[in-house]
């Protein structure tokens, strides 16, 4: 063990030395690339006419290929060691598929790279909503100055960086959590009130797409009548809420109204997801209840039923989480009478949807059992064919075994039979026995009474 530890200790400086060598090579390529870029304007103005633009692309390609061969740890080390302007040049070459590298960078370097990149523009969005003339007016927020001129009742943050969370928290005196750590909280700490009256709710909202369905954790914070929402990605429920509040006067009046309506929209979205499950199970049911289902169709049916079961389970989980959040608001006595009435109405809607999810679970179990039965029937048919073949060829095997013995040749010689004719006659007898066995089994099979399904359905009760 001591020798292994020594070898590991020696390997760390060795890896750091390799990274330093790569850092020197990268800096050299960056210097050459910068030199060429400075000479190109002179060449265009007539100062030097021998600069080939392909040389620039050559240095870029060489830098890109060298970075592709490095592990993420070395690239992260190089990024942190470079100057800011050099760092952005390297970042431009590696930002596609750079998530493993971003996870290794320090917060300062990470903020610097993400702030001006497409990575931030695609995933990070901060939006503020101010109430004007009874409607929500939406403002895109990119800096603290954007919030100084408005009085928002709702600040919505999608994948906010540490820098954004810091200045939003400092401006409104609120602690904005990291959306990546929302799933680390225990269930008992998902709904609580701070000493200063700040209300924290961490709920799972349903996201149902064509490719997948999952529950996305969302942090909702009520502070000084302002609602702050933090999540890792955009959700249909939030888009629906924004559209309604912008187009309907008087739809919301403060942050609590926005909070309650978000939960109401989640329940409505869950109901739509259950309708999709109903339609899918109806389509699958018509396949399962046919007279014959092939093994390929059965595998497709099982896949569809499994997806429906997954969506139904996630929908039930989302509604359970919504019910807990609304119950917490009721117990906390944080709402007005009108808001309490809205919450009770949402809870009644959840109660009605619970019956639908239970029914869907029973229907899913029935379709799974019916599909399993269809697969078993197909397997039994295959086994039946094998059984028929074994019964048909059993006497043939006995005769073949007897014909292959030396006694058969001796008997044919004793009777004075030609061996060729004897074996021809033997094989004809074998074929005749096989045909008798086969048609005999078919005859007894036809004698068994069969009742079509249509007759059973039309039979009067």
N, C-alpha and C positions, 0 to 999 in steps of 0.2 A: 504493500500500500504506500509506503514511504517513497519508493522509486517511482510509482505511478504519479503521485502528487508532484514530485520534482519534475517529471516529464511534462505534466500539465502546466506547471509554473513556467517552464522554459518555453512552452508553445505559445503562451500569451504574448511575450515580447516578440516572438518570431512572427506571429500574425500581425502585430502592430507594425513590425518592420516592413512586411509585405505591403500593408496598407499605405505606409509612408512612401514606399517606392511608387505605388500606383498614384498617390497624390502628386508626387513630383512629375510623373508622366502626364497627368491630366493638366497640371499647371503649365507644362511646356506646350502642350497642344493648344491650350487657351491663349497663351502668349503669342504663338504663331498665328492663330486665327485672328486675334486682335490686330496684329501687325498687318496682316493682309487686308483687313477691313479698313485700316487707316490709309493704306496705299491705294485702294480702289478709287476713292474720290479724287486723289491726285491724278490717277490715270485717266479718269473721265474728264478732268479739266485740262488734260494735255500735259501734265507734269511728267508722267511716266506711262509709256504705252505698252509695257511688256507684262502687265499684271493680268493673269488669266482668271476669270471668275470661277473656273472649275477648281482652282486651287482651294478656294473657300469651301466648296462642297466636299473636297477631298479631306480637309482637316475635320470637318463636321462628321463625315462618315467614319473617319478613324476614331474620333472621340466616342461616337455612338457605339461602335463595335467593341471598343475597350471597356466601356461601361456595361455592356451586355454580359461580358465575361466575368464581371465582379459579383460577389455575393452582396446581399442587401446591407450587411453590417459594414462592409468596406465603403460602399457608396454613401451610407449615412455618415461615416467618419469623414469622408472627403467633403461632403456638403457642409458639415459643421466647421471644417478647417479652412474653407475657401472664403474669399472676400465676398460681400453681398452681390456685387455685379457679376463676378465669376460664378457664384452660386446659382443665379438665375439662368445663366447660359447652360450649365449642367442640368438644371432642373427641366429646362425645355426639352432636353434629349431623353429624359427618363420618366417624365410625368405620366405617360401611358402605362397603366398597371403598376403604379408606384405605391400601393397600399402597404406592402411589407416594409418598404423603406420609411414611409411616414410614421409607422409605429415605433421606429427606433430613434427618431429625431427628438431633440429637445424642444420644449414648448416655444422658445423664442424663434428658433429656425423654422419650426413648423408653421407658426403664424406668418412669418415673412414669406414663405413659399406659397401657402394657400391663399394669402390675401389677394394676390394679383394673378391667380391662375384660373383655368377653366374648372379645376376641381372644386374650388369654392363656389363659382357661379352656378354649377350644376346642383350641388347638394346643400349649400348654405343660403338660406333666405330668411330675412327678418322683415316683418310687416307690422305696421301699427294701424289701428283703427280708431278714428275719432267720430264721436256722435255729433252730426250736424243735421238740423231740421228733421230729427227723428230717424235718420238713416245713418248707417255706418259709412264713413268715407275712408278709403284705403290709401295708405302711404307706404312706399317702399323705403326701407331704412338701411343705409349703408354706413352711416357715421353718427356720432352723438349729436351733431348739429341738426340732423333731420328730426330729432325728437324734441328739440328745444322750442320749436314754433307751434307744436300741437299739444293737445291734452287728450291722450288716448285713454280708452276704456278697455282696450284689448291689444296686447303685444304678442304676436305669434312668431315663434322662432323655430326654424327647421334646420337641424344639424348646426347649431351655432358653435363657433370656435371659442376658445378660452378668452380671447380678446373681446369678442362681442359680449359674452356672458359677463365679463368684468365691467365694461362701461355701462351696460344696461342695468346691472345690479347696483352700481354706484349712483346712477342717475335717479333710480326709483327706490333706493335703500331696500333692496330685496336680494336674497340669495338665489341665483339662477343655477339649477343643478346641471350637471353634465348628462345629456340624454343617453350617452353610452353606458352609464352606470345605474340607470333606473331599474334594471332587472336585478341588481344586487341587494335591493331593499327587502327586508322581511315583510311578510304579509301584515304583521301587526303595526308596522311603521308606514303604511301606505296612505293613511288618512290621519292627519293630526293638525293641531292648531298651536302656533307659536305663542309665546308670552305676549307679544305685541299685537296679537289678533290676526297674524298672517296664517291663512288657511292653505294647507298643502294636500293635494289629492294626486295619487299616482294610479292611473287606470290603463287598461288594455283596450284599445280600439281595434275593431275588425277591419282587415284589408283583404278584399276578395278580388282577385284578378283572374284572367284566363289561364295563366300559368300556375298560380299557386294561391293559397289562402293562408293568412297568418294573423297573429295578434301583435300589434305594435304598441309598446308602452309609451304613454304620454304623461308628462308632468303638468299639472294645472295648479297655479298659485293665485290666490286672491289676496291682494294687498292694497289697502287704501282705495277700494272700489275699482281697482284695475285688475284685469285677468291676464296672467302670463301663462302661455302654453309653450312647452318645449318638447320636441320629438326629433327622431332621427330622419324621418322622411315625410313626404306629403301624403295626406289621407283624403279620401273622397268625402268623409264626414265634414272636414274643415272647409273644403271647397263649397259644399252645399250650404254650410252655415254662412259663409261669406257672401254667397250669391243672394241668399234670402234677406240677410240684414241690409244689403245694399239696395235692394229693390222694393222692400216693404217698409213703409214709414211706420214707426212705433213698434217695430218687431222686437227691439231690445232697447232698454233704457240705461243699463249699467253693466258692469262686469259679471255680476251674478246672473243676470238674464242670459248673457252669452254662454256662461258655464252650463246653465240648465238646458239651454237650447242645443248645445253640443251633445249632451247626453241624450236628448230627445232625438237628434239626428242620428246618433249611433244606434238607437233602438229601431228607428225607421230603416236604416241601412241593413241592420240585422234581419228585419222582417223581409226585406227584398232578397237577402241571401237565402233565407228559408224558402221563399218562393222558387228560387233557382233549384234548390234541393228537391222540392216537390216535382218540378218539371223533369229533372233528371231521373228521378225514381219512377215516374210514370213511363218514361221512355224505356227504361231498363225493365220495368215490369211487363211490358208488352213482349219483350224478348224472352223473358224467363218463363212466362206462362204459355208459350207455344208448345206444340206437341213434341217438337224435337229441337234440342239445343246442342250444337257441336262443341267440341272441346275448345276450339279457337274462340267461338262466341262466348263460351262460359268464362274464359280468361278475361275477355274484354268487359264482360258484365261485372266480374269481381273487381276489376280496376275502377270502373265507374262507381260501383257501390262504395268502394273504399274511399274515393275522393268525396262522395256525398257524405259519408260518415265523418270524415275529417272536417269538412266545412260545417256540418251540423254541430260537431263538438266545439269547434272554435266559436261558433255563434253563441252557443249556450254559455261558454266561458265569458265572452264579452258581455252578455246580458247579466250574468252573475256579478261581474265586476261593476257594471253600471248600477245594479241594485244596491250593492254595498256602499258605493259612493253617495247615492241619493239618500240612503238611510242615514249615513253619517251627517249629511246636511240637515236632515230632519231633526236628528237628535241634538245637533249643535245649536239649534234655534238661531240660525244665521239668516233666515229668509223672511221676506214679507208674506202677508196673507195670500196675495196673488201668486207669488212664487211657490208657496207651499201647495196651493191648489194644482199648479203645473206639475210639481214633483209627484204628487199623489196620482195624477193622471198618467204620468210616465210609468210609475210603478204598476198601475193596473194594466198598461199595455205589455209590460214585461211578464206579468202573471199570465196573460192570454197567450203570449208566445211560448211560455214554458210548456203548455199543453201540446203545442205544435212540435216542439223539439222532442218531447217524449213519444208522440205518435210516430215521428220520423225514425227515431231509434228502433221502435218496434217493427216498422216497415222495412228498415234496413236489415234487421235480423232475419225477417221472413224471407227477403230476397236472397240473402246469403245462404240460408238453409235450402231454399229452392234451387239455387245454383249448385250447391254441393250435391243435392240429390240428383240433379241432371248429370253432373260429372260421374257420380256413382253408377247411374243407369248406363251411361256410355261404357264405363269400365266393365260392368256386368255383361253387357252385350259382347264385348271383346273376349271376356273369359268364357262366355257361352260358345262362341265360335271355336275357341281353342278346345273346349270340352267336346264339342261335336267331332272335331278332327281327331282328337285322341280316341274317341269311341269308335269312329269309322276305321281307323288304322290299327286298333288293338288286335282284332282277329287276323288282319293282314300281317302284322308283325309276328304273330304266333305261327302262321303258315310259312312266312318267310324263314323263320328260325328252323322250322321243321324241314323245309325244303333245302336248307343249306347244310343239313347233317348228312353224313356219309351213308346212313341207313336208307335215305331216299334213293340214292344212286344204286345201292345194293338191291333194293326192292324193284326198281325199274329194270335192272339187269336180270333179276330172277324171273320177272314176268315176260322177258324178251322184248321189252319196249325200246325203241330208239331213244337215246338220251335227248336229242334235240326236240323230238316230238313230246317227250315227257315234260321237259321244262316249259315248252310252249303251252301245253295243256295246264301246267301248274300256274303259270302267270295268268292265263285266262280265268282260272278258278279264283285267283286272288282278286282280279278286277271285278269279277261277278260278286264276290262276297262284299267288297267295298261298296258297290252300287246298291246291293240289297240293304246294307246297313244305313247308307245315306238316305235312300228314298224311304226306308222304313221309319227313320227318325223324322223326316219331313211329314210323313203321313200322320204320325202320332201328334206332331206339333199342330197340324191343321185341325185335328179332332178336338183340341182344347178350345173351350168357348171364349170369345173375345167380345167385349162391349165397348163400342166407340165412345169417346168422350162426349160427342154431341148428344148421343142418346142419354147418357147420364145427366147431362145438363137439362135436357127437355123432359126428363121424367117428372110427372106431376107429384107434388108432395102430398 
